[in-house]
Amino acid sequence: MEITELTVHELQDKLKKKEITLPEITKAYAKRIEEKEKDVQAFLTILAEDAEKQSTEIQQKVDKGEEIGSLAGIPIGIKDNICTKGIKTTCASKMLENFVSPYDATVMEKIKAEGMITLGKLNMDEFAMGASTEYSAFQKTRNPWNLNAVPGGSSGGSAAAVAADLVPWALGSDTGGSIRQPASFCGVVGLKPTYGLVSRYGLVAFASSLDQIGPITKDVEDCAMLLNVITGHDEKDTTSENREKVDYTKAIRNDVKGMRIGIPKEYFGEGIDKEVKEALEKAIQTYQELGATVEECSLDIANYALATYYIIACAEASSNLGRFDGIRYGYRTPNYNNLKELYRHSRSEGFGAEVKRRIILGTYVLSSGYYDAYYKKAQQVRTLVKKEFEEAFQKYDFLLTPTAPNVAFEIGTKSNNPLEMYLADICTVSVNIAGLPGISIPCGVNSKQMPIGMQLIGPKFSEETLLQAAYTFEQKIEFRKKYRPEFKK
Amino acid sequence: MKVSREELLHIAKLADLDLKEEEIDTYLNNLQDILNFANIVNEAPVQGLGETFGANDNCNVFRKDEVKVFEDNASLLSNAPESERNMFKIPKVIQ
C-alpha cells in the first residue's frame, strides 16, 4: 500500500514501528500532488517543499531521542478561509487574492502546537458560499471519483484532496453543510461539530451564528483524532463553550447495541434520488443488524429550515462582508475619484457574482419594510427548528438522514441556477440552524460508482455518540476497502 | 413580494455595490426566485415562539480588559493596498 493511502492512525503505527520516517511521508505526498493535482486542482497554495524541510527537522529530533507529540510531523491540508500566519488566505476570492494573514487562527495554533505540518491551502467556493466549489474565483476543483463532477462545496478542495490522497486529512468549515456535503460527494468522513466546540477565531466569517470548523478525514478514527486537536474554549471567540476537554478517540468503539435511531421520514421523500434512498435504507438495515433500535419519525422542518438558512446566512454575510472596503486589506480598484467610489468599485470588482447575490439578498431581508417578513420570521423558525430537534432527541440518541439528496453532479449543471444550487443543502442546513453536531460518512456507491453519504445528527455535544455509531457502521461495511476513486475522465 | 428594479438598485446602493446595466435583470430574477422560495417561512407554525439569534445561549461574555500589544505592524500594513508613514492611505475626504 502507498504511504498516501494510509490513514493518520495507520501512519502513526508505522512510525512507531519505525517502518517509515516523517520525510518519507511528506515526500510521498509531494510526489502524489505532483502526479494528481493537475487532474483534481484542489490546492490554492502548495507548501510541499516547505513541508519536507520541516519533516526532516522533526525527524532529526526523533532520531536524537527527543520526546515529540504523536502527531508531530503529520501533514494536513487547510481550507483557504482559515487564517495562516505568513501564508496566503484568499477565501478563493479576487478580494483576498494577495492577503497574507498577520496571525494564525486558533485552530492553526493548536495544529502547530502538535507539531503538525501544513501541506497547503485548499480551494473552496468564494467566501464559502456555494455547494460545488465552482464559485471559486480561481479554479474548479474536480471530484476524484469522476473528474467531470463537482467535489461538492464549499469545502470541495478539502474533501477532494483527502479523497485523492493529496493530504492525509484536512480542515474545512461548515455553515450550512460545507463539510458534510463535499465529504458525501467525495466518499470521505466529514464532521460539523456542535456550535461553540471549536473556536472560530481566525476563520474568515461568513455567517457567524452558523459557521463551525471541523475535520475531513479518510476514516472515523482519524476524525476523532483531529477533533481532539481542534476543540477547546478560546477567549478570543466569545461563542466558544467552556467545557471539560473530551478524548474523542475513546468513542472509537465497535458497538451500537441499544442505541435508538430516529429516521425522519421527510428526509426520504420527494427530491431524494432513488439510489441514494436505497443505499440509506440498506444502511438503516445494517444498523438494525448491529443491534440498534430504529424507528421512523417526523421532522417536518426541512423546507422551512432551508429558507430560514438562506435568510439568516445572507443577512449575517451582508454584515460580515461589509469590512471589505479596499482600505486596510484586500482588493482596491484602480478606478475611483473619491472615497465612496473607492468602496463601491472595490467591492463590485472584488466580489464574484454569488457573493454579490447573497449580500444583496441579505441586505434586502434586513432592510426596513422587509425585516419583519423575512429576518424576524426566520429567527422564529430557528426557534421552531431547535424545538423540533429537542423533541426528537427525547426519544432518539441520534437521527439518520442522507447527507445530500443526490450524488455529485456534473460540473456546470447547476452553477447558473442559484436556487437549484441552494437545494443541494436541504438535508444539512437545519443542523447549523440548531447548532447541532452532524457527521457524514460514506454508506455505498450508486450504479456509476459515485459515493453516497449518510448523515448522523445528534443533540448538542453528542460527538462521542456520533463517532461511535459512525465507526461501528464503517467497520461493518468497510467502504474504503471496497471502493476507491478512479479519476475517471 | 415583487421586487422592482428601483428597489434592487436601492438595496445595491445600501450594500455599496454597483450593478452593471447588463447584470441588473439577472440579479433581479435571482432575488425574486429566492424570495419566492424564502416566503415559505411565513407559513411556518411559529405562533407564540420567540426569536433565536444564536446557536447557543451565551450572552454578555466578559473577560478582563487588558491591552495586548500586537508588535508586527509591518505585516498589517503589508496587506494595505496603499500605505504611507505607517498609516493606511485613503483618498482625500475633505474638499
HADDOCK unambig.tbl for C-alpha pairs under 7 A between the chains (distance, minus, plus):
assign (segid A and resid 99 and name CA) (segid B and resid 79 and name CA) 6.03 0.50 0.50
assign (segid A and resid 100 and name CA) (segid B and resid 79 and name CA) 6.75 0.50 0.50
assign (segid A and resid 102 and name CA) (segid B and resid 75 and name CA) 5.39 0.50 0.50
assign (segid A and resid 102 and name CA) (segid B and resid 76 and name CA) 6.07 0.50 0.50
assign (segid A and resid 195 and name CA) (segid B and resid 55 and name CA) 6.42 0.50 0.50
assign (segid A and resid 209 and name CA) (segid B and resid 54 and name CA) 5.24 0.50 0.50
assign (segid A and resid 209 and name CA) (segid B and resid 55 and name CA) 6.01 0.50 0.50
assign (segid A and resid 238 and name CA) (segid B and resid 61 and name CA) 6.10 0.50 0.50
assign (segid A and resid 239 and name CA) (segid B and resid 58 and name CA) 6.70 0.50 0.50
assign (segid A and resid 304 and name CA) (segid B and resid 40 and name CA) 6.27 0.50 0.50
assign (segid A and resid 304 and name CA) (segid B and resid 41 and name CA) 5.57 0.50 0.50
assign (segid A and resid 304 and name CA) (segid B and resid 44 and name CA) 6.63 0.50 0.50
assign (segid A and resid 307 and name CA) (segid B and resid 37 and name CA) 6.70 0.50 0.50
assign (segid A and resid 307 and name CA) (segid B and resid 38 and name CA) 4.56 0.50 0.50
assign (segid A and resid 307 and name CA) (segid B and resid 40 and name CA) 6.87 0.50 0.50
assign (segid A and resid 307 and name CA) (segid B and resid 41 and name CA) 6.52 0.50 0.50
assign (segid A and resid 308 and name CA) (segid B and resid 41 and name CA) 6.62 0.50 0.50
assign (segid A and resid 326 and name CA) (segid B and resid 81 and name CA) 6.99 0.50 0.50
assign (segid A and resid 327 and name CA) (segid B and resid 80 and name CA) 6.44 0.50 0.50
assign (segid A and resid 327 and name CA) (segid B and resid 81 and name CA) 6.69 0.50 0.50
assign (segid A and resid 327 and name CA) (segid B and resid 88 and name CA) 6.88 0.50 0.50
assign (segid A and resid 327 and name CA) (segid B and resid 90 and name CA) 6.83 0.50 0.50
assign (segid A and resid 328 and name CA) (segid B and resid 79 and name CA) 6.79 0.50 0.50
assign (segid A and resid 328 and name CA) (segid B and resid 80 and name CA) 4.69 0.50 0.50
assign (segid A and resid 328 and name CA) (segid B and resid 88 and name CA) 6.35 0.50 0.50
assign (segid A and resid 329 and name CA) (segid B and resid 79 and name CA) 4.83 0.50 0.50
assign (segid A and resid 329 and name CA) (segid B and resid 80 and name CA) 4.52 0.50 0.50
assign (segid A and resid 329 and name CA) (segid B and resid 81 and name CA) 6.27 0.50 0.50
assign (segid A and resid 332 and name CA) (segid B and resid 81 and name CA) 6.19 0.50 0.50
assign (segid A and resid 338 and name CA) (segid B and resid 91 and name CA) 6.01 0.50 0.50
assign (segid A and resid 339 and name CA) (segid B and resid 91 and name CA) 5.71 0.50 0.50
assign (segid A and resid 339 and name CA) (segid B and resid 93 and name CA) 6.66 0.50 0.50
assign (segid A and resid 343 and name CA) (segid B and resid 16 and name CA) 6.85 0.50 0.50
assign (segid A and resid 344 and name CA) (segid B and resid 16 and name CA) 4.92 0.50 0.50
assign (segid A and resid 344 and name CA) (segid B and resid 17 and name CA) 5.24 0.50 0.50
assign (segid A and resid 344 and name CA) (segid B and resid 18 and name CA) 6.27 0.50 0.50
assign (segid A and resid 345 and name CA) (segid B and resid 18 and name CA) 6.87 0.50 0.50
assign (segid A and resid 347 and name CA) (segid B and resid 17 and name CA) 6.24 0.50 0.50
assign (segid A and resid 348 and name CA) (segid B and resid 17 and name CA) 5.24 0.50 0.50
assign (segid A and resid 348 and name CA) (segid B and resid 18 and name CA) 5.70 0.50 0.50
assign (segid A and resid 357 and name CA) (segid B and resid 27 and name CA) 6.76 0.50 0.50
assign (segid A and resid 360 and name CA) (segid B and resid 11 and name CA) 6.47 0.50 0.50
assign (segid A and resid 360 and name CA) (segid B and resid 12 and name CA) 6.21 0.50 0.50
assign (segid A and resid 360 and name CA) (segid B and resid 15 and name CA) 6.83 0.50 0.50
assign (segid A and resid 361 and name CA) (segid B and resid 31 and name CA) 6.46 0.50 0.50
assign (segid A and resid 363 and name CA) (segid B and resid 11 and name CA) 6.43 0.50 0.50
assign (segid A and resid 363 and name CA) (segid B and resid 15 and name CA) 6.51 0.50 0.50
assign (segid A and resid 364 and name CA) (segid B and resid 11 and name CA) 6.14 0.50 0.50
assign (segid A and resid 377 and name CA) (segid B and resid 41 and name CA) 6.40 0.50 0.50
assign (segid A and resid 377 and name CA) (segid B and resid 42 and name CA) 6.73 0.50 0.50
assign (segid A and resid 378 and name CA) (segid B and resid 41 and name CA) 6.31 0.50 0.50
assign (segid A and resid 379 and name CA) (segid B and resid 51 and name CA) 4.73 0.50 0.50
assign (segid A and resid 379 and name CA) (segid B and resid 52 and name CA) 5.14 0.50 0.50
assign (segid A and resid 379 and name CA) (segid B and resid 53 and name CA) 6.30 0.50 0.50
assign (segid A and resid 380 and name CA) (segid B and resid 46 and name CA) 6.19 0.50 0.50
assign (segid A and resid 380 and name CA) (segid B and resid 49 and name CA) 6.02 0.50 0.50
assign (segid A and resid 380 and name CA) (segid B and resid 50 and name CA) 5.70 0.50 0.50
assign (segid A and resid 380 and name CA) (segid B and resid 51 and name CA) 4.38 0.50 0.50
assign (segid A and resid 380 and name CA) (segid B and resid 52 and name CA) 6.30 0.50 0.50
assign (segid A and resid 381 and name CA) (segid B and resid 41 and name CA) 6.96 0.50 0.50
assign (segid A and resid 381 and name CA) (segid B and resid 44 and name CA) 6.83 0.50 0.50
assign (segid A and resid 381 and name CA) (segid B and resid 46 and name CA) 6.29 0.50 0.50
assign (segid A and resid 382 and name CA) (segid B and resid 52 and name CA) 5.88 0.50 0.50
assign (segid A and resid 383 and name CA) (segid B and resid 49 and name CA) 6.73 0.50 0.50
assign (segid A and resid 383 and name CA) (segid B and resid 50 and name CA) 6.70 0.50 0.50
assign (segid A and resid 383 and name CA) (segid B and resid 51 and name CA) 6.14 0.50 0.50
assign (segid A and resid 383 and name CA) (segid B and resid 52 and name CA) 5.41 0.50 0.50
assign (segid A and resid 384 and name CA) (segid B and resid 46 and name CA) 6.56 0.50 0.50
assign (segid A and resid 419 and name CA) (segid B and resid 34 and name CA) 6.21 0.50 0.50
assign (segid A and resid 433 and name CA) (segid B and resid 55 and name CA) 6.76 0.50 0.50
assign (segid A and resid 434 and name CA) (segid B and resid 55 and name CA) 5.86 0.50 0.50
assign (segid A and resid 435 and name CA) (segid B and resid 55 and name CA) 4.74 0.50 0.50
